């Protein structure tokens, strides 16, 4: 019986691709594997943490994270992904119904911008006061 879940079918020779990045992508060179762009999306760290030589099983670049580091990064990544999903859902809702929801979102953005502007103004006033006081 053929186990298709673990059997890989390829139409080209993969023997040259011996370096595996932390997301599982195979590369010919360790340096290419260490700069894997897929790890940004598929790895909980957001970057490639280590490269393994599949012929020996040894880590040849970077450091393999511990289980504790992985769990900590997983929690942070899941929170970030949930925030990104909520932002995406909000954008979809805004695209679907522009009326009141759009106005509320824009008012919230304007209020946040006003707070930032007020804080910047206060910072500038303190700088002027310090200069006039001789500090």
N, C-alpha and C positions, 0 to 999 in steps of 0.2 A: 504494500500500500504506500502511496506517495504522500508525504506530509508537505502540503503546499504552503503551510504557514512558515516553515523554516527553510524551504527550498528556494534558492534564488536563481532565476533564469536571466541570463544576460546574453546579449547578441555580440559582445565584444570581449576581448581578453582583459581581465581585471588583475592579472598577476603583477602588473607594474604599480598598481595603486596599493601601496603597503602602509601608508600612514593614515590613521583614523583620528579625526578631531573629536572633541567632546560631544558633538551632536550626532556622531556616527557616520559622517560623510568621509569618503575615501579620497586620498590625494597621492600624487606621485612624489611630492616633496614635502618635508616636514614644515618648512617655512610657509608653504601655501596652506597647509592644514591649520597652522596656528593662527592664520589670518582669515579663517573661514567666515564668510558673510552669513551663512545659514544659522550659525550659532546665535546671532543677534535675535533670531526669532524662536529657535528651537531649544536653546539652552537657558536654564533658569538664571544663570549668571549674566546673560546678555552679551557674553563674549566667549571666545574659545579659551578654556582654562588649561587644557593639556592636549598633547598629541601622543598617540600610542603607535609603536611599530607593531603591526599585526603579525609579523613573522616571528618576533621574539616575545611580544606581550609587554615590553618595557615602555615606560613613559620616556620619550625622547625630547620633549619640549614642554615647558610649563610645569605645573604641579597639579597632581590629581587632588581634588578637594576631599576633605573628610566628610563623613556622613552628617556631622553637626553643621559644617559650612554649607553643605548642600541643602539641608532642611531649612536653615536660616534664609538662604537665597531663594528657596522655593516659596516660602511664606511671603517674602518681599515681592517676588515676581508675580505671584497670584494676586496680591493686592494691586500691583501696578496694572496687570492685565484686566482686573475687574474695573479699575478706574478708566482705563482706555475703552473698555466695552461700554461703560456707562456714558462716556463722552460720545462715542460713536452712535449709541442709541438716541442720545439727545439730538445729535446732528441729523439723524434720520427723521426724528419727529419734527424738527424744525423745517426740514425739507418738505415733509408731507403736509404740515399745517402751519402756514406762516403767520397767521393772525396773532392771537393773544399770547401764545407760547413764545413766539419770536420777540414780541415786545417785552415780555417779562425777562427773557434771556438778555436782551440788549440793555435793559435797565440795570440788571445785575452786573453786567460788564462795565457799564458807565459808573456805577457806584464803586466798584473795585478800582477803576481808574482814578476816580475822584479821591479815594483814600490814599492811593499811591502819590498823587499830585500834592495832596495836603502834607503828607509826610516829607516829601522832597522840599516843599516850601519851608517847612519848619527846620529841616536840616540846613538849608541855605541861610535862614535867619540866624541860626546858632553860629554858623561859620562867620557871618558878618559881625555878630556881636563879639565873638572871640577876637576877630581882627581889630575891631575898634577898642577892645579892652587891652590890646597889646599881648595877647597869648600867642 
